[in-house]
Amino acid sequence: MPSTQTIILEYVCPCLGAIMANIMFASPIKDLQKAVKKGDLGDLNPTPWAFMLGNCLGWVTYGILLQNLWIFFGNAPGFIISVWLNLGAVKLLYQKHHSEELKESMVNLLVDQERNMSLRYSLNSSATLAIREYEAETKEGGPDGSSLDKNETVHMHADIDKDATPKSAAEWGKILLDVTSQRTPAPAPHEKIVFAMTVMWVTCISIICLVPSITQRNRELIVASLVISNLVFFYGAPLSTIHTVLKDRNSSSIHVPTMITNTLNGTFWSIYGFAVSDMFIAIPNGLGALFGGIQIVLCVLFRGEANNSEEDAIQSSDGIGITFPLKLKEEI
């Protein structure tokens, strides 16, 4: 029967780590649902979701190679969630581009219509004045003794008013089609990141599975190295937060509940990594727990009012303990 220490280190800790990781993966779901309902991403930065996709896929592969259910179930739900997050982000990014283009087209249409109406009014006023003067001159006979024919007068007024005739349904349909049609290709930086992540991991999995000369240990090293390389992107998030708090001497920029959850998540996975002598799990999670601990100390030293509004920088875990921002200002 396993000892109490073994049960805690090799069962309780990874179980709690998997639970914390999945809570973190699920944290942006509500934010994205609000964004989809509103039709705009707002301050949500979808880039970390692309790295979450690659990160979770990598850890799922690593868990399969090790036959480790804790790692697998700690990241498999995150992989599924990240697919949904990225699909929603792509949809909203395209919608944002099309909406901005539509607004610009509408403004240009209104400006053109106003300019045309002003020009038409000016020309019609001048033409009407000229006709009235001509009618006055020819009412009792012009200089040559001729009179203005009634039909001729009607035709002259008709020529002036023909531009003021309401447009037909076909003409309005053409205008609406021109305004609402997308003329420029939508930028696709997020799709490119997701595509790059997918290609990288499909290539990696194909190589380690189809090349028989690669040993099991080398397969594990290849996958673990690529997973850790994904985490490099996330290292700057807690460091930038720490720098901001030290500079402003105010901890209000730290989202306390998320910080505590991330710290516990990193701690549980780090303990488990050391328990099973897997430094690929222990070291990155140890750094995540360290950064979280530093933020806890800063919260105690520099107390600030908690700001839980939508404008906050909400952080989430990569599932193996390293924190990264799910919400960033657009200018970052």
Secondary structure, DSSP 8 states (H G I E B T S, - for coil): ---HHHHIIIIIHHHHHHHHHHHHHHHHHHHHHHHHHHT--TTB--HHHHHHHHHHHHHHHHHHHHT-HHHHHHHHHHHHHHHHHHHHHHHHHHHHHHHHHHHHHHHHHHHHHHHHHHHHHHHHHHHHHHHHHHHHHHTT--TTS----HHHHHHHHHHHHGGGS---HHHHHHHHHHHHS--S----HHHHHHHHHHHHHHHHHHHHHH-TTS-HHHHHHHHHHHHHHHHHHHHHHHHHHHHHHHHHT-GGGS-HHHHHHHHHHHHHHHHHHHHTT-HHHHHHHHHHHHHHHHHHHHHHHS------STTS--EEE-SSS-EEESB--TT-
